Amino acid sequence: MTVKRWAVPTVLLALLIMVVAVAAGCGETTTTTPAEITTTTEEGGAPTTEEPATGGTFTIAIQPQYKSFDPARAGEIDGMMVNFACYDTLVRAENGEITPWVAESWETEADNKTYIFKLRDDVTFNTGAKLTAEDVIFTFNRLKNVKGSPSFHMDPVESMEALDDTTLKIVLKDVDAGFLAHIAMPTFAITEAKVVREHGGTDAEDADATDDAQAWLDTNSAGSGPYTLTEYVNKQQAVLTANENYWGPDKPKFDKIVLKQIDDVNTQKLLLQKGEVDFAVNLTAEQAKELESDSNVTLHYASTLDFFHIVQNRSIEGPASKPEVWQAVRYALDYEGIRELCGEGTKTPYSVIPEGMLGAEPVNTAKQDIEKAKQIMTDAGLADGFTVDLEYPALTISGIDFSLIAQKIQQDLAAIGINVDLKGQEIGLFLDRMRSAKMPTAISMWGPDYPDPQSQMAFLPGGPPAKNYGGWQAGDDPELEALGVASSQELDVEKRVAILKQIQDILVERGPYVVWGQPTRYYGSTTNVSGIKTDPVFMLDLNALTK
C-alpha cells in the first residue's frame, strides 16, 4: 500500500491572487499560453509530462451530490468536477497563481473595475466551432438570468461587451479583489451559444421562465474541454467521452471516464480492492486505515477548503431561531471528539474562512464548556430545554459520515437539554428543503466556489446560504454587511485581513452557524493509477488521470 498526500494551496494562493489583481490594475498585461503551463501532481514533485492517450475506460466509484450538469445550474462539488473536464474558463488557478487559459492575456484600467480580455483564436468547441467573445457573454448572461443556485456569482458584473471575436470587455460594479479567482472556477464554464440555443437555451432576462436547455445539458455538454458528457442515468452513472476536437495541450487519455454511482462506501472499498473500479472518491477515515495494509491499493490524502457546520434558521419560529441558542450550541459541542470521529487531519476552523485561505484565523480554538452552555440556556428562559429536528444528508463527503456526526451532535446537545430528532435524507431532498429554507436546524457542508475569502461572504446576511439556510436576509445586520463590502473592495492584503478578522468575530458572536470541522479527503486508487491532481474547490482534475 502506498500513501500520498496532496497539499491544499495555502494562504499564498490568495495572496498571489490579490497581487495579480493589483498588478493588473496598474496596467500590466498577463500573457501565458496553455502550452507553457505546468502543474505539480505530487507535493514537491516534478512538473507533469503529458503522455499519449492510452484509450480504454477509467471507472470512478462515487456517492454523488450533483443535481445538474448545466453550468448555469450546477453548484455541487462533484458537478463542478465533471464540468471542469467538459468545459473551459477564461483563466485558471494554477499552483497559487491565476494563469491564462481561453484568455491569453488581460489588463485592467485605472478604475480597477474594467477588464479587457484577449482570447486565443484557436479554441474550438467539441463541435469544431470556434469559441468567441459572444459565447462568453451568452454564457455569463445565461448564468445570471436562469437564476439557478449559482446565479449570484454574476452579481459583481455591471456590463459585458464583445469588442471583436477575440476581445472581451467586462466592467464590474465595484472593485472586486477576488474577481480573477472567481472566473477561474467551473461555475463560469463557457458554453457554445449556438448549441445551447438549439436545445432550448436562452440568455434573455426572462431565462428563468423560458430556458429549456437543462434537460439536454444534464446528459450532454456544449463545451470545449477534453471530454464531453455523453450519458447520465440518474442513480446509475455519468459517462464522459474523449473530445476528438480538443484544442488544448493535454489531450484526453481515455476513451471514456465512467462515474459509477455507488452510494454504499463499503461497496466502494470492496470494488476498489477487487480492481473493478480504478478510483474511489468517498472513503472514510476508518476505511483508509483498513486499506493501509492492502498492497493493491494506493491511498491519497488531500487537504480541503471544505468546512462542516450546523446552521439554525432564524426565520422558522421556535427556540432554535434564538441567537442565545446558537451560542449555547457553540459551547455544547465536543470539538475534540468530533475531530477524532472525522479522522486524521481534521481541524476546527474559527469561523467560515477555512485554514489555507487568506484571512483564516488559528484552528482548533473552539472548546466545549457545558456549564456555560447550560447557563446561556437558563438565561434565555430555556432551562427545561426543547426538542428540535436536526436534518442532514445521508451520505459521506470528504470522508465524513453525516449520520455518525449527527449522532455525536445529538449526544452533545442532550447534555444541555436540547433533544434532537435525527432526520437523515437523500441528498436531492435535503438540498431542496435546505434551499427553500424549510429546515429549523441542519448539518451541512460548504466548499468555496473559488479560492478567495470573498466566496465565504455568501454567509453574510443576504448571501445564498445565509438567506436560504439561515433565514438571514439582506439588511438584518448592516454593520456586518458593510464589512463584507469593504473586504471585497480592499486590495491591500494586510488591511483586507484585518477586515476579515472583524467579520469572523461577528459571525462567531451572532451568526446562525456553528463550524465544527474542516476535513481531509480520503481517496483510493488501484496501484497503476497516476496523475492524481486534487483541487480544494472541485475535488479532482479528471483530465490529469492516467493508468
N, C-alpha and C positions, 0 to 999 in steps of 0.2 A: 504494500500500500504506500502510496506517495501522497504527501500533503503539500499543497501550495497555497500561499496567502497572497491576496491581491489587495493592495492598499487603496483606500479612497483618496482622492485628491484632498490635500489639507487646505488650511486657510490660504496657503499660497495661491490656490486656484482663484479664489475670489479676489485676492489682491491683484493678481495678474489681469483678471478681467477688468478691474477698475483702472489699472494702468493703461490698458488698451483703450478704454473709453476716454480717458483724459488725453492720451496722445492723439487720438483721432480728433478730439475737439480742438487741438492745436493745429489742425490742418494736415496732419500726416496721412499718408495713404499706406494701407497694408496690402501687400501683394505676395501671394504664395500659390503655387499650382498644386493640385492634389497629388501629382506625381512626386512632389518633393516631400510630402508629409510622411513621417514615420511614426510608429506607435510602439510603446513598450508593453509587451504582454505579460511579463513577469516583473515583480518588484526587483529592480536592479538588473534586469535582463537587457539583452541587446535588442535593437530595433528589429522588427519582423522582416523577413524576406518572403515575398509572396511566391507561392508555389503554383504550378499549373493546376487547372481544375481537375479534381480527382473523380468527379462523377459519382454515381450512386446516391444513396439516401442517408441522411443524418436524422436520427429519431430522438426526440426530446420528450421525456415524461414530465408533465406539468399539471398542476392544480390551478387552472386559470382563473383570473379575475375579470378578464376582458368582457365587455358588453358590446363593443363595436370596434371595427377597424376603420371606420370612416374617420379620416383625420380631423374633421370638424366636430366629431362627437366622442372620439376615443380619449379617455383620461386615465385609464388604469395602467399600471406599470408594465404589465406584460403585453397590453395592446400597443403601447409605445415601442416596446422591444420589436414587435412584428413590423410596425410602421417604419422603424429605423432601417430595417432591411429592405423595405419596398419603396421607400421614397428618399428624397434628398432635401437638404435645407440650405439656406443661403450661406451659413457659416457653420463651423463645428467647434466644440470644446474639446481640445486635444492636449493631453499631457500638461494641463494647467494653463493653456493659452487658448485664445479664440483664434481659429485658423480659417482661412478662406476655403470655400467648397464650391457651391454653384456660383457664388460671388467671388471673383478672383481678386477683387480689391474693393475698398470702400474708404470714404472720408466723411468727416462731418464739417459743418460750417461753424462759424464762431459762436452761434447760439447754443451749441451742444444738443440741439434738438433735430437738426436736419441732416439726414444721412443720404449719401449718394453711393449706390452700389453698382459696380461694373460687373456684369455677369459674363461667365465663359460663353463662348459661342459654339461649343461642341457638345453641350449637354443634351442628350436625347431621352425622350420617354420610352417606355417599353414598346410603344407603337412604332418607334422610329422617328416621330416628330420632334422638332427642336423645342427645347424649353426656352420661353421668352419672359420678359418682364410682365407681360399681360397675364401669363399663367400665375405668376407670383401674386399679382394684385387680385385676380379671381380667387385664388386660394385663401388669401388673408381676409378678403371681404366675406367670403363664404363662412370662414371660421367665426367671424363676428356675427353675421346675420342669421345663421342657422340657430344661434342661441342654445347650443348644446352645452354640456357641463364645462368644456374648455373655452367657451366664447369670451370669458373675462380676460383672457390673455391678450386680446386686441384692445383692451381699454386704453393703453398708453398711446395708441396711434391716432393722430389727428387726420392725416391725409396721405395718399399714395398717388404717384404719377409715373407712367412709363415714358421716359424721355426719348427712348427708342427701344428696339427689341432687346438690347443688352444693357440698358441703363435704367435704373430704378431709383426713384426719389421717395423717401419716407420721411415724413415730418411728424414728430412726437408732440403731444400736448404739453409736456413738461420734460425737463432733463430727467433721464432715467439711467441710473448708474448700472443697472443690470440688463439693459436692452439687448446687447450683443449676445450675452449668455442665454437670454430668453429665446431669441430666434434660432439658436443652435439646436433647440430641442425638437423631438418628433411632433410636438403639437403644431409646429409650423412646417410640416411636411408639404412639399409643393406638389400639387396635383395638375394633371393636364386638363385645362379648362374645357376643351372640345369634347373629350371623352366623358367627363363628368356631366356636362350639359346633355349629351346624347342619352344619358341614363337617368335623366330627370333632375339633375342638379342645377342650382342657381345660386348666384351671389347677391341677388336683389335684396333690398331692405326687408321684404316680406318672406325671406327664405325660411324662416321658422315655420311658416304655414304652407309654403309652396315647394320646398325642396324635397324631392322623392328619390334621391340617389343613395340613401343609406343602405337599402336592401342589396343593391348591386355592389356597393363598396364594402359590404360586410363579407362578400365572397370573392371579390376581385379587387385589384388595385389599379390605380391610374397614375403611377409614379415613374421615376427614373432610376430607382435603386437597383442593386444587384439581383434582387429576387422580386417575383410578382406573387401576389396572393391568388391562388387558383382554385382553392376549395376551403370551405368552412362548414362543418357539420356540427351544430350545437351539441355539446356534451360528448363529442367524439374526437374531432381533430381539426386542425388547420394545416393546410399544405401550402408551402412556398415553393415555387418553381424557378429555376435559374432564368434570368433575363438575358436572352441571347444578344440583345441590343445594348447591354450595359456599357456606358461610356467611360466609366472610371477605371483607375489603375488596378484595383483589387478585384479581379474577376471572380464570379461565384465559383465555389469549389465543389459544390454538389449539384446533381440534377434536381434534387428535391430536399427540402427540410420539412419534416413532419413533426408538428407539435401535437402529441397524443394526450388527450385528457385522461389523466389517472388521478382521481380525487383522493384515493387512499394512499397516504405517504408510505405505508409499509409495502404496498404493492409496487410503488416506485422503486423502493430499495431492492426488492426481490428481482424485478425486471432488470435493474442495473447489474446486479450480481450475476444474473444469467446471461448477460450480454444481449438481451432482447431490446434494450434501448441504449443509446450512446451516452445520454446525459440525463440526469435527474435534477430537477430545479428545487423541489420543496422538502429537502431533507431536514430533519430536526437535529438538535444538538445531540440528543440521545442516539439517534441513528448514526450520526457522524462518528461517535465513539465506537459503536458496534462495527463500523466499516473499517476502522483503523487497522484491523488485522487481516483484511481481505486483500490479497495480492493482485486481484483482478480489477481493483477499483482505485482511482485517484480522487482524493478529496480536495476541494477548493474552498478556502475560507475567504470571503470577500467582505470588507468593511462597507458600510452603507451610510446614506444620509437619511434613511427612514427613521421615523420615530413612532412609537405606540403611545396611546393616551386614552384616558376616559374623558368623554365630553358630556356635559349636562346641559339640557336645553332650557334656556331662560324663558322661552315662550310657552312652555307647557306647564299649566298651573299645578302646583304641588310642592312639597318640601324640597325636592331635588332641584328646583329652579332658584332656590335661595343662594346668594353668594356665600352666606355663612356655611352652608352645607359643602360647597366646593372646598372651602378651607379645611373643614373637618375631614373630608375625604383625603385631602392632600397630606394631612398628618397621620391618617389611619393606615396608610399603605406601608407594607413591609418591603421596602425597595430592595434591600439586600436579598431577601428571599425570592423576590420576583426575578432578579438578575440571575440567581442560581438556577431557577426553573428555565429561563430563556437560554442559558448556555454560555460557554466561553466567549469572551469578547463583548458581552452585552454591557451597555453603560446606561446611566440615567441622566439624560440631558437636564439642564437647569430649566429650560422652557422650550419654545418651539423652534429655536435655532440649534440644530444638532451639531455635535462635535465634527470638525472638519470643514465647517462653513464659516465665512467671515462673521465675526461678532459673537461666536459661541462662547458662553460662559463655562467655567470649570464643571465637569460632570461629577456625578455621584455625591452631590452636596445635600440632596433631599434626605431627611431622616424621619423615621417613624417616631411619633410621640402620641401614644394612645390617650394619656391623661389630658393633654392639650386638646386633642380632638374631641374628647368627651365634654370638656369644659365649653368648647365652642358650640357644641350641640345643645348643651344646657342653656347657655346664654341666648341661643336662638329660639328657646321655647320648645326644643325637641328632645328633651331628656329621655322621653319614653321611646324615642326612635320612630321609624316608619318603614314601610315596605315599598320597594320600587323594582321595576323591571330593568334588567341590565341586558341589552341586546348586543349581539356580536356575530360576525360571520363564522360559520362552522368550517373553518379551513386553517391551513398552516401557511404563513407568509414569513419569509426570511428566517425560517427555522423555528418560528414561534407558533405554537398550537394555541389558538384563541381559546378553545374550550378549557384547556389546562389553566391558563392565566385567569380566565373568568372565575373558575372555582377558587383560585387563590384570592382574588379580589373579594369574592363573596365571603370567604373566611375572614379576611382582614376587616371588612366593614361590619360584620356581625359583632365585632368587639366593641363598637361604639353605638350599637343599637339600630344599625341600618340593615334590614332584612332584604336580601337580594334574591329575586326570582330570575334565574338564568334563562335567556331566550336565544339560543343559537339558531341561526338561519342560513339558508342557501345564499350565496353571495349576491345573486341578482336581486332577490327580495330585500336583503339587507341594504344594498345601495339605493334601491328605490325608496325604501322607508326613510333612510337617512337623508337623502337629498330632498325629500318632501317634508322634512322637519317633524316627523311623527314619533321620534324616539325620545323619551324623557331622559334616559341615560344609556350610553353606548360605549363599547370599546372599539376603537378604530385605529387605523394606521395611516400615516401621511408620508408620502415620498415627494420631495420637492419636484416641481415641474421643470426647474432649471437650477443650476448650482450657484445661486446667488441669494442672499438673505431676503431680497425683495419678494421671492417666491413665498416666503413664510409670512409675509404681511397679509396673506389671504386669511390669517387667523384674527386679524383686527376687525372691528365691527364693520359689517357691510361686505366683507370678503365671502366667497362662496362657502367655505366650511363654517365660518362664523355665523352667517345668517341661516344656512340650511341645516347645519347640525346643532349649533348652539343657540339659535334664536337671537343672535346678537346683530342687530340691524345698524345700518349707517346712521350716525347721529347719536347713538347710545352712549358713546364715550368720546366727546370732542377732543379732549387732551391727547388720548391715545391715537386717535385718527390723524391728528396734526403731526404727531411724531412719525407716523408711518409715511406721510407725505414727505416730511423733511429727510427721512432716511433714503427715500428713493431718489431724491434730487441732490444729495450731498456726494460730491466727487472726491473730497478729501477723506482718505481712509481713516485716519485717527478720529476725525470728527464724526464720521459715519458710525464707527464702532461705539462711540460714546452714546449716540442716539439709540443704537440697537440695544445697549445695556438698559437704558431707561425703559424702552418698550418691553423688554423681557421682565424687568422688575414689576412693572404694572400688571402684566399678564399673570405673573405668579400671585400678585396681591388680589386681583379682582377678575381674572379671566375664567371662563367656564371650562377650563381644560386642566387635567392633571396628567402631566407627561411622566411615563414610568419606564420607558425602555427604548434604547437605540441598539438594534441587534447586529450581529454578524450573520451573513447569509452562508448557508452550507449547501454546496453543490457537490454532486458526484459524477464522475465520468468513467468510462472504460479507459484502460491504460494507454490505448492507442490514440486517444483524442489529445489534440494540442490546439494552440491558437486561442486559448481562453482569454478573452478581453472583457472584463466586467465593467459595469458603469453604475455609479451610485444612483442615477436617475432612472434609466430604462433597463437596468439589470445586466444585459448581455448583448454584445455585438455578434449577431448570428453570422455575419459575413466573414468574421475572422476565424471561425471554427474550421479545423482540419482534422483529418484522421488518416 
